[in-house]
Amino acid sequence: MSNFLEWFFVFISEILKGFASIFKGLWEGIKQIFNIKNYIDIFKAHSQSFGVLEWILAILSIVLVVAVFALIVFMIVLAVRKYIRFRHSLVSDEDLLEEIGLLQRQVLKMTKEKDEIMAMKVAQIGGGNLALGGAAGGTLSLGDGQEGEQPQGEEQTQEGVVITTVKRFSKLIEVDNFYKTYTPPEYDNNISLEQICEDYRNFACSRMHLFYDIKTIRLFIAGMASTKLIILQGISGTGKTSLPYSFGKFLGVDTTIASVQPSWRDRTELFGFFNEFTKNFNETEVLRRIYASGFNNDVNLILLDEMNIARVEYYFAEMLSILEMPNADEWKLDLVPNVWSTDPENLDKGMIKIPQNVWYIGTANNDDSTFAISDKVYDRAQPINLDAKGIAFDAPDTPPLSLGYDHLNELFEDAFKKYPISEENLKKIQHLDLWVIEKLRVAFGNRIIKQMGLFVPVYVACGGDELDGIDYVMATKIFRKFESLNLSMLRDELRDLCTYLRKTFGSNSMKESIAYLERLQKLY
């Protein structure tokens, strides 16, 4: 055993001497490298015979050697710093992973607690009015109840109707309840269109201190006969908002006002939407007014105030398409994809029917804060320009009028029969259409001709002149399209068009159109 220990001691000693030689040699090498005194002695021994060039080369050599050593030291320091930073990031990542693991464990714990709470809630509901499961294979809806009530379940029947006690259309159900005991007023069925215009003008003056020209009121009533969408446009302060508001007061049925916001992008801003979380439909006042209009015979107005502060083509697109359908029975708007047993009684398979006794009145300002209204909207609407403030006048005190939609519609139908556009003027319009197509490449379009055929007779029945009505439609719906042309190159054509209008319709006619065309010539 002693021989082994002796051998092992000698063996290990030799290995350790090798390591010692390595470190000793490394240390001696470092000492040799940084032996500055030795370098000075060598330089002194050899520099005594240096010439000028040799002195310069010697100094450059010393500088170069110092720079190399400084670079080596810098690289060593940089490597150490990178290692320290890398090591620190590893430690931070380990801490982050540990924290993520802790959060995951907390999420699992909270999920388990939520499941326990839901199980308790289901058990509580199951002990009440709801039988869970059952022979019908019922399903459960855990939406929010109303006024502290527990949400009830829903059961899918074979007919596709969801049997439930949740009421997702609270406002529309209030309308149902109101009209169960509703007694309609006694409507005035003897008044004429001309008398309506006069009485409203006097009512607005005497009761609301609003002054409107009689022509503006005739245009408004005639616009109602030609389309369900009317656009009141012009400078601020001319009574665009006040006109439909006061007209609603005149009829004894307040106008529903929807203030358009710049953020409106789709129809949900106007008609509401179904909230899947609360299981309620967020109903708007516009939707409520449309639904209520199906129960009454009133003349219902919905005001889209500042309608072009957002793009009309976005939030009103579906309604524009619906209003163009020739069959009024197809005027339906989808609200929800399914049917619940508690839905309002006048919803048909989740769809609401748009009644005929509703008009949509939009106000529009043309400035930098608004969007330009597209031709798609203008073609479907009747624009009415309010470019001047009303002049005050004296009027007798005039009470509101109880006017039913049926009687108003009869007045419109009578006007269509009694005051159709004369054959002579129709031929002149056709010739004008051909002239405009040839010279300016713009056509009237069947929709505009149809609206003119509805607008002009009612305008005449309200006390206006036939040519004035034709003139107004042409100026606001046909010649307005010229703004999209390169008018700077068409000044001669516009001048010729004014001459053609005077020659065809008379020198004292078509004043609105001629004034508009002359204004275009000056602007461009």
Sequence and secondary structure as in RCSB ss.txt:
>XXXX:A:sequence
MSNFLEWFFVFISEILKGFASIFKGLWEGIKQIFNIKNYIDIFKAHSQSFGVLEWILAILSIVLVVAVFALIVFM
IVLAVRKYIRFRHSLVSDEDLLEEIGLLQRQVLKMTKEKDEIMAMKVAQIGGGNLALGGAAGGTLSLGDGQEGEQ
PQGEEQTQEGVVITTVKRFSKLIEVDNFYKTYTPPEYDNNISLEQICEDYRNFACSRMHLFYDIKTIRLFIAGMA
STKLIILQGISGTGKTSLPYSFGKFLGVDTTIASVQPSWRDRTELFGFFNEFTKNFNETEVLRRIYASGFNNDVN
LILLDEMNIARVEYYFAEMLSILEMPNADEWKLDLVPNVWSTDPENLDKGMIKIPQNVWYIGTANNDDSTFAISD
KVYDRAQPINLDAKGIAFDAPDTPPLSLGYDHLNELFEDAFKKYPISEENLKKIQHLDLWVIEKLRVAFGNRIIK
QMGLFVPVYVACGGDELDGIDYVMATKIFRKFESLNLSMLRDELRDLCTYLRKTFGSNSMKESIAYLERLQKLY
>XXXX:A:secstr
 HHHHHHHHHHHHHHHHHHHHHHHHHHHHHHHHT HHHHHHHHHHHHTT  HHHHHHHHHHHHHHHHHHHHHHHH
HHHHHHHHHHHHHHHHHHHHHHHHHHHHHHHHHHHHHHHHHHHHHHHHHHHTTT  SSTTTT B      STT  
   EEE TTSEEEES  S HHHHHHHHHHHS        S  HHHHHHHHHHHHHHHH     HHHHHHHHHHHH
H SEEEEESSTTSSTTHHHHHHHHHHTS  EEEE  TT  STHHHH EEETTTTEEE  HHHHHHHHHTT  B E
EEEEETGGGS HHHHTHHHHHHHT S GGG EEE  SSEETTS TT BTTEEE  TTEEEEEEE  STTS    H
HHHHHSEEEE  S               BHHHHHHHHHHHHHHS   HHHHHHHHHHHHHHHHHH     HHHHH
HHHHHHHHHHHTT  HHHHHHHHIIIIIGGGGGGS GGG HHHHHHHHHHHHHHH TTS HHHHHHHHHHHHH 
